[in-house]
Amino acid sequence: MAKFEIIMPKLGESIIEATITRWVKNVGESVEEDDSLVEIATDKVDSEIPSPVEGKLVKILFNEGDVVPVGTVIAWIEMDGEEGEKPADEDVKTDDVAKPEKESPLEEQKQESTETTITDQENNADFSKSERFYSPLVKSMAKTENISLSELEKITGSGRDNRVTKSDVVAYLDQQKAGGTQIQASAPAKPASVAKSAPVVPSGEGDQVVEMDRMRKLIADHMVMSKQVSPHVTSFIDADVTHIVNWRNRVKDNFSKREGEKITFTPIFIHAAAQALREFPQINVSLDGYHIIYRKNINIGMATALPSGNLIVPVIRNADQKNLLGVVKNVNDLANRARINKLLPDEIQGGTFTITNFGSFDSLTGTPIINQPQVAILGLGAIRKQPRVIETPEGDLIGIRHIMILSLAYDHRIVDGALGGKYLKRMKELLEGFDPETQI
């Protein structure tokens, strides 16, 4: 009978491996085409692998919790197999998870490292002693060039979460040949190290102790890292958004009938934020040590709460080049797919600026934490009716207006109070100057 190999798919440009979190199907079960076979997770997003064929799952090559490189065979499906029939080359038990016949690339790499001589072990990196992530390519380069782990740990990583890339290793080798030295990475110790030094928190009688899920652990580590890396400063400003509220109330019903979806305030604020970033490119940057990276594209991430209570940040790419309708469509699509766990890994990376909406939960304002490696994040507060002084040619009047508070948290290493204040002031001008005759 024909056997079909299920392969760990490539889930994004920077994704080289994924963790198997749960096998949906067990060995021996029948599988329909497009049935979910296995749930996997990366450091970006969770996903499912559907079956591309109909048949019977006859072998599982990796257990739950295993980290598997992309392109690796993880299971076999027998097509057109009869009940109880076994593949010709192995004996499969329906309640057992089979061991891989061949070592995975990661295991082969570990095996190769153990076979090196004592001298090689002293010169090459023993990656099991490091909490830092290194790709197979970087490991291979370190072994070939006899770069020790202590040397590798000092290389400044230019990849996501300060990961060391091929170009970083090449630059390090060039500096070594030129007699120079590499500045130690500015990345902080991993939050796990902080947790180890924290005092043990006792639990009392009746307390329930629950371990964080994988996504919450990633969020926790990322937040701690951001506070360690960036000196945070937050500035505030209020804005009269009465024109926006009245306009939305007027167009939302017709828009819903015409487009089949809602129009919320979030796309309007994202559209304005993108315009302001185009005028203040110094905020649409990242820092690499003492180097400033001015981002060509304005990619705005929007923090989205998930039903699980966790948070994910899908990205609206080139937000400054979209009209308001385009932003509305993009925001609704990403938000809806985020809540049902259907985002692609590439859709939650590459952001250059982030917006978080405290007002969704009726909070007046907040002091958000910067989404590294960005240097600023905009917080949107709740819109409330408030009495305001209205200046007119005939004199000042008291009126009821829709007011919201904007908060901008920024990295004080690169964004000073004056620049942060100017950006917020421009946001206020754009929101208060919203044209109530805008067509969408």
N, C-alpha and C positions, 0 to 999 in steps of 0.2 A: 504494500500500500504506500501511496505517496505521503511523504512527510514534509510539512511546511515549517520553516524556522521563523520564530517570532524574535525580532531584533529590537534592542533598545534604540528608540529613535533619537535623532538629533533635534532637540527642542529649542534651539537658538544658537546664534553664532558663537557665543561665549560658553555654551554649555558643553562640557566634556564628559559628564557623568551624571547619574541620577540614582536616588535611593528607592529601592522597592519597599513600599510601605504596607501593601496588602495585596494578596492574591485573591481576586474575586472568584475565579474558577479554580477548582481542585483537579488533581490528576484523575483521569478517568471520566470526567464530566463531558457531556456533549456541549459543543460551542456553535452558536449560530454566527453568521457573518455580521460584523459590527457589534457583537456582544462585548461588553467590557471584560477584559482578561485580568488586568492587573492595574493597581494604582501606584503611581510613582511620584517622587518629589525631588525638586532641585532646590538650590538656594534662592530661586526666583519665584517658582509657582508650583502648585500641585497639578497633576494631570492624570488621565487614564489612557491606557493603550487598548484600543478595540481590536477584535480579531478581524483580519482581512479575509479570512476564509471560514468555511463551515467544516466541522469535523469533530474530533475528540482530542482533548488535551491529554497527551500521553507522557510528557515529561516536563518537569520544572527544574531548571538548572541553577536557580539562585533562590535563597531564602528571603523572607521578609526581613528588612533591615540591612541587607547587603547593598553596597555601593557598586554600581555597575557602569563601566565606560560605555559611551554611545557606540553603536555599531556591533555590540556583543549579542550573541544569541542567548536568549533568556528562557526559551521554552520551545517545545515541539508540538505541533498539531498534526494528527494523522487524518488525512482526508479520505472519505469513503470507507472508513474502517468499520468492521462488523463488531458487534458487542462481544467483549471479552477477548478480542484479537490483540496480540502483542506485536510490537515491531520485531523484525527478524533479528536485529543485532543487540537487543537488550531485553532484560526481564523487568517489567515495570509493575510496581505495586501501587494500587490506587490510593493508598493512604500514606505513601512515603513521598518525600521530596528527594529526588535523585541528586546525587552529587555531580558536579560538572565533570565530563570526561576529560576536558582539557582545561588547564589553568587559564583563568582570565588574564588579560594583559597586565592588570595591576598585580596579580599574584606572580606572574612570570617575572615582573620587574623586581618584586620583593625577593624571589628566589635567586635571581641573578646577583642581587646585592649581597645575599648571604654566602655566595660562593666566591666572593672576592677574597684576596689575601688580607692578612692583618694590616699590611702597609696600605693597601687600597682602602680598607675600612677607616684608617686614620685620616686619609686624605679626602675621601668622599663623604657626602652628607648621609647621615643616618636619619632619614626623615621621620621615623617613628618617634624620635625624641622631640619633634617640633610640633607646636600647635598651629603653625602657619600652613596655609594650603599651597602646594606646589604642583603644577601640572606635570604630566608624564614627560613632556618635552623639556621643561626646565630641569627635572630630575636627571634626564638623560644628558643634558648639557653639563650639569654639575659633575656628573660622573666622568664624562669624557675629558673635561677641563680640570679635574681634580680640585673642584671648589668644595671646601669643607662646609659643614652645616653652619658653623659660627660665621663664616664669610657670607654665606647665603642669607643668613638672618639680618645682616647689616645692609643688604641691598635695598634701596628704596623701590617699592613696587609701584608701577604706574597703572596697573590693572584695577578692576573693580575690587573694592575693599582692600586696597594696597597689595594686591597679588603681584608677584614677580612674573614678568613676561619675558619672552625670548629677547626682545630688544633691551630690556633692563640688564639681562645677563651679558649680552654683547657689549653694551656700554661699559659695564663693570670690567670686562676683560680688556677693552680698549684702554681704560684708565690705568689698569694694572700694568699694561705694556708701556704706557707713557710715564709710569712712575707715580701716578696720582692715587688718590684714595676716594672711596665712595662715602658720602655722608650717610650715617645710619638713618634708616627709615624713620619718618616722623610719626608713623602709626603707633598708637598706644599698645600697651600689653593687652592681649585679648581679655574680654570681660570675664572669661572663665578664671583667669588669674586673680581678678579682683574678687570673684566669688569665693575663691579658696581662702583668701585672707580675711573675709568677712566673718564676724562672730556667728556661731551656730545659734539659730533661733529655736528655742524650745517650743514644743507644742503641748497644749494642755489637754486635759480630759475632755473628750467630746469634740475636739478640733478635727477637722478633716484635712488631710494633707494630700494634695493632688499635684502630680508633676505637670509642668507646662507641656503643651503640645509642641510639635516641631516648629510651627510658624511663630508661636509666641516666644520661643527661645531665640529665634532669629531676630525678632523685633527687639527683644530685650538687649541682646548683644549689640545690635546696631545703634540703639539709643544711648547705651553707655559709651560706646565708641565715639559717637558724635559729640557728647558732652566733654569727653577727654580730649578730643582733637581741637574743637573750636571754642573760643571764648564767646559765649552767646550774649548778645545785647538785643533787647526788644523795644521798639518804638511803637507808639499808638497814635491814631488819628480817627476822628469820627467823620462820617459823610452823610449828607442828606440824599437819600436814594428814592425820594418820593416820585420823581419822574419815572424811574425804573419800575417801581411797584405798580403805579397806575397803568403804565404801558403794558406790563405783563398781564395784569388783570383784564385788560381790554382785548388782548390778542390770544390768550391761552386757549379759549374754547375753539375758536376757528382753527388755530394751529393744530389742536388735538384731532379735530375732525379731518383736516386736510392731510396731516402727516401720520396720524395714528400713534402719536406719542406726546408726552408732556414737554412743556418748556419750563425749566426751573431757573432760579437766579444764578446757579453756579456757572453755566456757560457764559452769561453776561459778564460776570466778574473775571472769568478766565480770559475772555476776549479783551477786556480792558487791561488786565495784567500783562498780556502779551504786547499790547501797544506801548505800555509804559516801559517794558523791558527793552523794546527796540530803541527807545529814547535814552535809556540808561543801561548800556551794554556792560558796564562795570559790575552789575549785579548778576548778569547772566554768565558767570565765570566759575571756574574751579581752581583750587590751589594744589600745586605739586611742590611741596617744600617751599622754596622762595620763588617759584615760577608761577605766573598767573596764566591760566588757560582761558582765553576768550572764546566762548562757544559760538560757532557760526550759526547754529540752529537754535531756535527758541522752542524747547520741548517742555511743556508744563505738565507735571505730575499732579494728580488730584487724589488726595487721601480718601479712601473709600472704606467704610466700615462693613465688615462681613457678618453674616448671620451668626457665625461662630464666636463673635466678639473680637476677632482679630482685625488687622488692618492691612490693606494692600494699596499700592499706589500705581494705577495705570497711567500711561503717559499720552498726552495729546501732542503729537509731533508737528513741528512747524506751525504752532498755534497762531503766530503773527501773520501767516499767509492765508489763513482761512477767514471767510466771512462769518457773520454770527450764526447763520443757518448751518454752516459746515461744522462749527464748534458744537452747536446743540446736538447735531446728529452724532458726532464723534463721542461726546460726553455720555449721551444716553446709551450708546452701544457698549462702550467700555464699562460703564457702571453696571449695566444689566448682566453682562457676561462675567464681571468680577464676582457678583453675588451668587452665581451658579457655578463658579470654579471653571470657567471656560476660556480664561485668558491665556494667550500664548506668552512664553517667556520674554520674547522680544518686545511685548507690549507693556512690560513693567520695568524696562531699563532704558537708559539713555536720557533720562530727564535732566534738565538744566536748572529748573526752578520748580517749587512745589507750592500748592495751595491746599489748605485744610479748612473745612467749614465747621466751625464750632456752633454756628447758628442752627445747624440741623438738629441739635439737641437742646436748643433754646438757651445756650450759653452766651453771655454778653460779649466775652472776649476770652483770649487765652494767650499763653506764651509757648508756642510750638517749638519743637526740637528740630534743628536743621537736618535735612535728609542728605547725608554725605554721599558723594563729594561736592555737593552744591554748597553755596555760601549764604543762601537766604530762603526763607519760607514765609508765605503770607497767610495769616489767619483771618477768617471772616466770622464776625460775630452775628448775633441774632438781630433781625430788623425789628425795631420797636417804635411805636408812636410816642412822640415826645413833643412838649411845647417848645417852640423855637422863636427867636427874634428874626423877623423877616424885614429886610431893609427895602424900602420902596422910595421913589422920588417924593412922595407925599409924607414920608416919615416912617418910623419903625412900627411894626405890628407884631403881635403874638399870634402864632398859628400852630396847628398840629401837623407835624411832619414825620416822615418815616426815616429814622436815624439808625445807622449801624456803626460799629467800631471795627476798624481794621488794625491788625497788629502785624508788624514785620520783625521777625527774629533774624538776625544776621551775624555773620562771622566777623568779629571785630578785628581780626588780623588783616582783613582786606577791605571791609565795608565800614567806613566811619559813620558817626551819627549824622553828619551833614548829608552824606549820600543816601543813607537810609531814610532820612527825613524828606529829602527831595523826591525820592521814589514814592513814598506814601502821599505826599502832597499832590503829585501828578495823578496818582490813582484817585484821589478825592476829586480832582478837577474833571477827570474823565467820567466818573460815575455821576457827579452832580450835573455835568454838562450833557448827559445822555439825551439824545434827540427823541422826544415823545412821538415823533412821526416816523420813526424807524420802521422800514418794511422788512418782513421776514417770510 
